[in-house]
Amino acid sequence: MTEIPLELLSFLETYSRFFIIGHAEPDGDCIGSQISLARFLSRIGKTVFLRSPGPFRRPEIMEYEPSFASRIEPELKTSDSAAIVLDCSTIERIGPLAQDIRGLPAAVIDHHSAGSAFGDVRYIDDTAPAVALLVLRLIERMGYTPEPDEARLILFGIATDTGFFRHLQTGTSEVFKAIARLVERGTSTREVYTMIYGNRTFESRKLLGALLARSELHFDGKLIFTYETLEETMRYGIENRDSDTLYQLLQTVAGCEIVVLLREELPEEGADGPVCSAGLRSRSDRYDVGTVSRAFGGGGHRQAAGFTKALPIETVRSELLRVFSRMLT
């Protein structure tokens, strides 16, 4: 466990207005960390502004989108303003907001060991399974306990990045002690499980069935590959994607070590050619998909990573299989 830098505590004391910023394609840990920290800082008398480059595509976070703006208005930046960037290993991950925070003092709170260092103050702990856990530590280090809503969002973040705790290994008792403290503050694992996995549509199950039906085994079953077409995305809707359930199901296949999910994406306006996103999951520490992802310009962890390329699915599939052939054969 990395100690909270005294410089961060001083940073929070010094400034009175904070822009709380997260990465592009936010997930539950990013959003849960941002909102819980923002609510805590507001509770102790600070002025906060939530900012995210979006998009809010994951069904479990869509309800929070109205709380965020995508840019920082120049008139909001005052002499007592600062930025806090959460869950980002490189400044590029916050998109246009990187330009917006120029000239502002910035603190970074993250649990990724890779990436390019940025920010004036950094609290990085790559042993933490989620940034939300670092937010809890910060609140407690400042002498407070989370309010029930803050506790629920922190637990939401931790549960998201740990795959509802299934990715945790030995030596992680501190995480469960933290969860016990959050439950004492008025949340529950049942409530958070419903936030993450509940209330899915029938269409989401049909899409999941299509992805399972076309799954392919490679390298004697060590790798399972599947993909989603743009036509399916348009038919079923982005909000009906359920990657985590897909990964859960495929990772339980005997002999499976790595799962690869490719998706055709809508290219940005003016872009020329197809765009493909990739999600990579490893069942254990034995295989590092984060290294593979970074080789393709992406990022992530040893067991969970992803990237986006302006290439067709079949091209990315071929390149990934070539890379994984060296790892798995």
C-alpha positions in Angstrom: 0.0 0.0 0.0 1.4 3.4 -1.0 1.1 6.2 1.5 -1.0 9.2 0.5 1.5 12.0 -0.3 1.4 14.9 2.1 1.6 17.1 -1.0 -1.9 15.8 -2.0 -3.4 16.7 1.3 -1.9 20.2 1.1 -3.2 20.5 -2.5 -6.7 19.8 -1.4 -6.4 22.2 1.5 -4.9 25.0 -0.7 -7.5 25.2 -3.5 -11.2 25.8 -3.1 -12.5 24.9 -6.6 -11.8 21.6 -8.3 -12.4 20.1 -11.7 -12.8 16.4 -11.2 -11.7 14.7 -14.4 -11.8 11.1 -15.6 -10.7 9.2 -18.7 -12.4 8.7 -22.1 -14.8 5.7 -22.4 -15.4 5.8 -18.6 -16.3 2.8 -16.6 -17.8 2.2 -13.1 -14.5 2.8 -11.3 -13.8 6.0 -13.1 -17.3 7.4 -12.6 -17.7 6.1 -9.1 -14.4 7.6 -8.1 -15.2 11.0 -9.6 -18.6 11.4 -8.1 -17.7 10.1 -4.7 -14.7 12.4 -4.5 -16.7 15.3 -5.8 -19.5 14.8 -3.2 -16.9 14.5 -0.4 -15.1 17.6 -1.4 -18.4 19.5 -1.7 -19.4 18.2 1.7 -16.3 19.8 3.3 -16.9 23.2 1.6 -15.2 22.9 -1.8 -16.7 23.9 -5.1 -16.6 21.0 -7.6 -17.2 20.5 -11.3 -17.4 17.0 -12.9 -15.9 16.7 -16.3 -15.6 13.7 -18.6 -14.7 13.3 -22.3 -17.3 10.5 -22.5 -19.0 8.8 -24.2 -21.2 7.1 -21.5 -21.8 3.9 -23.4 -21.9 1.4 -20.5 -25.4 0.8 -19.2 -24.4 0.9 -15.6 -23.1 4.5 -15.8 -25.5 6.1 -18.3 -27.7 7.5 -15.5 -24.8 9.7 -14.3 -24.1 11.4 -17.7 -26.2 14.5 -16.9 -23.9 15.3 -14.0 -20.9 15.7 -16.3 -19.8 18.3 -18.9 -17.3 17.5 -21.6 -15.3 20.7 -21.5 -14.1 23.3 -19.0 -15.5 26.8 -19.7 -12.6 29.4 -19.5 -14.6 31.7 -17.2 -14.7 28.9 -14.6 -11.0 28.8 -14.2 -10.0 31.2 -11.4 -6.9 31.7 -9.3 -8.1 29.3 -6.6 -9.0 26.5 -9.1 -7.2 23.2 -9.7 -7.8 19.9 -11.5 -7.9 16.4 -10.1 -7.5 13.6 -12.7 -8.6 10.2 -11.7 -7.9 6.7 -13.2 -5.6 8.0 -16.0 -2.1 6.8 -16.7 -1.5 9.3 -19.5 -2.9 12.8 -20.1 -4.0 11.8 -23.6 -6.7 9.6 -22.0 -8.7 12.7 -21.0 -9.0 13.9 -24.6 -9.8 17.6 -25.2 -9.8 18.2 -21.4 -6.0 18.0 -21.5 -6.0 21.3 -23.4 -8.6 22.8 -20.9 -6.5 22.1 -17.8 -3.4 23.8 -19.2 -2.3 26.4 -16.7 -4.2 24.8 -13.8 -2.4 23.0 -11.0 -3.2 19.3 -11.3 -3.2 16.3 -9.0 -3.4 12.7 -10.4 -4.9 9.8 -8.5 -4.4 6.4 -10.3 -3.7 2.7 -9.9 -1.9 2.1 -13.2 1.8 1.5 -13.1 2.4 2.1 -16.9 1.9 5.3 -18.8 3.5 8.8 -19.0 3.7 10.8 -15.8 1.9 14.1 -15.6 0.5 16.4 -13.0 2.0 18.5 -10.2 1.0 16.0 -7.4 0.7 12.3 -8.0 -0.8 9.6 -5.8 -0.2 6.3 -7.7 -0.7 2.9 -6.1 -0.5 0.0 -8.6 -1.3 -2.5 -5.8 -4.8 -1.0 -5.5 -7.4 -2.9 -7.5 -9.4 0.2 -8.1 -9.1 4.0 -7.9 -12.3 4.1 -5.8 -10.3 2.4 -3.0 -7.7 5.2 -3.2 -10.6 7.7 -2.9 -11.8 5.9 0.2 -8.3 6.0 1.7 -8.1 9.7 1.0 -11.4 10.4 2.7 -10.4 8.4 5.7 -6.9 9.9 5.8 -8.4 13.4 6.0 -10.3 12.3 9.1 -13.8 11.6 7.6 -16.0 8.7 6.9 -17.9 8.4 3.6 -21.6 9.3 3.6 -24.0 6.5 2.4 -24.1 7.7 -1.2 -20.3 8.1 -1.3 -19.9 4.6 0.1 -22.2 3.1 -2.5 -20.3 4.8 -5.3 -16.9 3.7 -3.9 -18.1 0.1 -3.6 -19.5 0.4 -7.2 -16.1 1.4 -8.4 -14.2 -1.3 -6.5 -16.7 -4.0 -7.6 -16.4 -2.9 -11.2 -12.7 -3.1 -11.5 -12.4 -6.4 -9.6 -15.1 -8.1 -11.7 -17.2 -8.2 -8.5 -14.1 -9.4 -6.6 -13.4 -12.4 -8.8 -10.1 -11.0 -9.9 -8.7 -10.5 -6.4 -6.0 -12.9 -5.3 -4.2 -13.7 -2.0 -2.9 -10.8 0.0 -6.0 -8.6 -0.7 -7.6 -8.7 2.8 -7.4 -4.9 3.0 -9.9 -4.7 0.1 -12.5 -6.7 2.0 -11.8 -4.8 5.2 -12.6 -1.6 3.2 -15.7 -3.2 1.9 -16.9 -4.0 5.4 -16.4 -0.3 6.3 -18.4 0.8 3.3 -21.2 -1.6 4.2 -21.2 -0.2 7.7 -21.8 3.2 6.1 -25.1 2.1 4.6 -24.5 0.3 1.3 -24.5 -3.4 0.4 -23.0 -5.7 -2.2 -26.5 -6.7 -3.3 -27.4 -3.1 -4.1 -24.1 -2.6 -6.0 -24.5 -5.9 -7.9 -27.9 -4.7 -9.2 -26.3 -1.4 -10.2 -23.7 -3.2 -12.3 -25.5 -6.3 -13.6 -29.2 -5.7 -13.1 -32.0 -4.3 -15.2 -30.5 -5.5 -18.5 -32.8 -5.7 -21.5 -33.9 -8.7 -23.5 -32.0 -7.3 -26.5 -28.8 -7.3 -24.5 -29.2 -11.1 -23.9 -29.9 -11.7 -27.6 -26.7 -9.8 -28.5 -24.8 -11.8 -25.9 -26.1 -15.0 -27.5 -24.9 -13.9 -31.0 -21.4 -13.2 -29.7 -21.2 -16.5 -27.8 -22.5 -18.4 -30.9 -19.6 -17.1 -33.1 -16.9 -17.6 -30.6 -13.7 -19.3 -31.9 -11.1 -21.4 -30.1 -7.4 -20.8 -30.9 -4.1 -22.3 -29.7 -5.7 -25.5 -28.3 -8.4 -23.6 -26.6 -6.1 -21.2 -24.7 -7.6 -18.2 -26.5 -11.3 -17.5 -27.3 -12.1 -14.9 -30.0 -15.4 -13.3 -30.9 -16.6 -10.0 -32.4 -19.5 -7.6 -32.8 -20.5 -6.0 -36.1 -21.6 -2.4 -36.5 -24.9 -3.7 -37.9 -25.5 -5.6 -34.6 -24.6 -2.5 -32.6 -27.2 -0.5 -34.6 -29.8 -3.2 -34.3 -29.4 -3.9 -30.5 -28.1 -0.5 -29.4 -24.8 0.5 -27.7 -26.5 0.5 -24.3 -27.2 -3.2 -24.7 -23.5 -4.2 -24.8 -22.6 -6.4 -21.8 -18.9 -7.2 -22.1 -18.3 -8.2 -18.6 -20.9 -11.0 -18.7 -19.4 -12.2 -21.9 -15.9 -12.3 -20.4 -17.2 -14.1 -17.3 -18.8 -16.8 -19.4 -15.9 -17.4 -21.7 -13.3 -17.3 -19.0 -15.0 -20.3 -17.3 -14.4 -22.5 -20.4 -11.9 -25.2 -19.5 -8.4 -24.4 -20.8 -9.2 -20.8 -21.7 -6.5 -18.3 -20.7 -7.3 -15.2 -22.8 -10.5 -13.8 -24.3 -10.5 -11.3 -27.2 -13.6 -9.3 -28.1 -13.4 -7.0 -31.2 -16.1 -4.5 -32.2 -16.7 -2.4 -35.2 -17.2 1.2 -34.1 -18.8 4.2 -35.6 -15.9 6.3 -37.0 -15.7 9.9 -35.9 -17.1 12.5 -38.3 -14.7 13.0 -41.1 -12.8 9.9 -40.5 -11.8 7.8 -43.4 -12.3 4.0 -43.1 -13.4 1.5 -40.5 -12.6 1.7 -36.7 -12.3 -1.3 -34.5 -12.1 -1.5 -30.6 -10.5 -4.5 -28.8 -11.1 -5.8 -25.3 -8.5 -8.3 -24.0 -8.9 -10.3 -20.8 -6.5 -12.8 -19.2 -7.8 -15.3 -16.6 -4.6 -15.2 -14.5 -1.3 -13.3 -14.0 0.4 -15.8 -16.3 -0.4 -13.8 -19.4 -0.1 -10.0 -19.6 -2.6 -8.6 -22.0 -1.7 -5.1 -20.9 1.6 -5.4 -22.7 -0.2 -6.6 -25.9 -2.6 -3.7 -25.7 0.1 -1.1 -25.3 1.8 -2.5 -28.4 -1.3 -1.6 -30.3 -1.5 1.9 -28.8 -3.8 1.1 -26.0 -3.5 0.6 -22.2 -4.8 -1.3 -19.2 -3.8 -3.9 -16.7 -2.1 -7.2 -16.8 -5.5 -9.0 -16.9 -7.7 -6.4 -18.5 -6.8 -4.1 -21.3 -8.0 -2.6 -24.6 -7.3 -0.4 -27.5 -8.9 1.2 -30.6 -7.5 1.0 -34.2 -8.6 2.6 -37.4 -8.6 -0.8 -39.1 -11.1 -3.5 -40.1 -11.9 -6.2 -37.6 -10.3 -8.9 -39.8 -7.0 -7.0 -39.9 -6.9 -6.5 -36.2 -7.9 -10.1 -35.6 -5.0 -11.4 -37.8 -2.5 -9.1 -36.1 -3.6 -10.1 -32.6 -3.5 -13.8 -33.4 0.0 -13.4 -34.7 1.0 -11.7 -31.4 -0.7 -14.2 -29.2 0.7 -17.1 -31.1 4.1 -16.2 -29.7 2.7 -16.0 -26.2 0.5 -19.1 -26.3 2.5 -21.7 -28.4 
